[in-house]
């Protein structure tokens, strides 16, 4: 998207937020390119900010500067410095950056991001909100009922409990049931869909005050059939099924709870938040569909780099709640507007002829509902098993998150060239088969990392490299899909059979995706690696290799005996200021002839190596051998790890004063380099994100991800001064001792 198109999008957004843009209007408060007065022009020395926001005709200086850049702009940091320079000269207090994909907001004085109720401002704000800022933070919590996502989650939690109490035990079933009720509320808040008014007798206000069986019967026998008739699809599948909830008291409770919230004014993807909450509960006990909620910032990222255009056909064969398709709809609609060709005809074509999706579970209904609520496009969402319904050369763009490591059967594998009974293999083949013969056919596919090195997929990898389908691999940080799975993931960028072949494949490593790599995944602020990749994607082939970007020739990939797509198989140069573990540790194999006590290795213990009986209690006898003479001795300050669980942190160090033993399946290491402290090396392995990522990257296998001792010793760690190491170890040891002391005190606490 060129910068002029981005400016046009911004201008429409300004109008939508109540700003006056028209040049002929005497109340205009938006000035484009030139400031309002000749004095300000002198201050700018002939420079031209893209947009300047004034509070009114009498304000002495502007309130904000907006700097736009084309979508492909490479360095947003430069745009920030440019905008801050303009703002300081004109004494504006706020700066926005916009590149057609997202907004960044800053308080000029401190260069800090703007926040409302501790949520970063990532959209344009109306003037009344801008005027409230006296620093980079304002708080509005006392003015609205739902202040943030957590407040919304609390509503979902209560509904989930009521549905479970009513006998709906399966998490996905509770999610479907609650989504029905959410949709009834949301659709009543929204006035029209397509060109039709929804009859008043189907809307929320008609039945919300009913009670008991009358309420249940009215929803099941009047509202649901009426809405099914209102929103028909190409296939004979009703959008709604009757409520399974047969407890009118609990139904009334949920209806009353939802009635108190104006859902359509909440600045969040309500259905996405609901899916995220319910699917997390479902996955905690059962995830036989390999189904994980795709974080919305990743959805936006994939759509931005695939850049679907009108009148291309976009497909998601594993569409879940429809996030990829909804984001594609919004993206195409924005581009049509920017080019001045958004009208009823083009909008109707997007809704009915552009978006296609399949979903094997009842979530297909939720995708339809979600799409209706966000502009429609539900017509071509089908509930079916995509594996046994392959599509041939039909779509221009495929954007999908495949079901991870799904077990499949012979029938599902039959339609494909490589009849591998693994869902990962079939999903990739399904995507490739569905791409049409256009030179622009393209796909972005999220896959579990095992796809990059699974020996059973070797021929498939060779195929997509040799045929020129594989354009690049984007490595995502570990824990992107937390709290659902710790599986490491990557994105395959693929082309169709007629796309121009490339002699080299790009490998791009995303280190900072904008969120902390913790279980709760808290948002980090400012520019991240996803932003930078979007900005440089179209120029990748012109770029030099850097810390994140590497190119490997097709010939080099094909020459590898495993046809691996793991980058370290090809580029494993020692980084400046680093040393490999093989130069710090040496492997030791000493049989446990003196019958030292057996230790466990677990990430649940801070130092990772508690004595088995201390950790497991009486249950330990069931997981160990009575005779541990063939175990390996671990002397004080020696390290060991569980190869099959190294990728989730199962490392340990013997911090005791006496030797212990571990099963001989666990390799044991001692320090051989006097420049390192054993505990510091252990802390790096457990607490340094770069080292953790290397462990995850080097753990692979067909059935279970496993880290070999050989690969472990290739890992690089930073060289740090001994005094610094000692200080860190002392701080951590002291903190752990305090925690342990308090834990013991609580365990032994008694009330007389």
Secondary structure, DSSP 8 states (H G I E B T S, - for coil): --HHHHHHHHHHHHHHTT----TT-TT--EEESS-SSHHHHHHHTT---SEEE-SSTT-SS-SEEEEE--TT-S-HHHHHHHHHHHHHHHT--EEEEE-SS-EEEEETTTTEE-EETTEE--S---HHHHTT-SSSEE--GGG-S--SHHHHHHHHHHHHHHHHHTT---HHHHHHHHHHHHHHHHHHHS-EETTEE--GGGSHHHHTT--HHHHHHHIIIIIHHHHHHHS--SSS--S--------HHHHHHHHHHHHT--GGGSSS-HHHHHHHHHHHHHHTT--TT------HHHHHHHHHHH---TT--EEETT-TTSHHHHHHHHHHHHHHHHTT--SHHHHHHHHHHTEEEEESSTHHHHHHHHHHHTT---TTEEES-STTS---S-BSEEEEE--TT-B--HHHHTTSSS--SBHHHHHHHHHHHHB-S-TT-EEEEEEEGGGGT-GGGHHHHHHHHHTT-EEEEEE--TTTTTTT----EEEEEEE-TTS---SEEEEEE-S--SB-SSTT--B--S--HHHHHHHHGGGGGGS---SSEEEEEHHHHHHSTT----GGGT-----TTEEEGGGTEEEE--B-TT---BB---TTSTTS--BHHHHHGGGGGGSS-S--TTSEEE-TT-EEE-GGGGGGT-EEE--SSS-EEE-TTS-EEEE--TTS-HHHHHHHHHH-HHHHHHHHHH-B-SSS-B--HHHHHH-EEE---HHHHHHHHHHHHHHHHHHHHHHHHHHT----
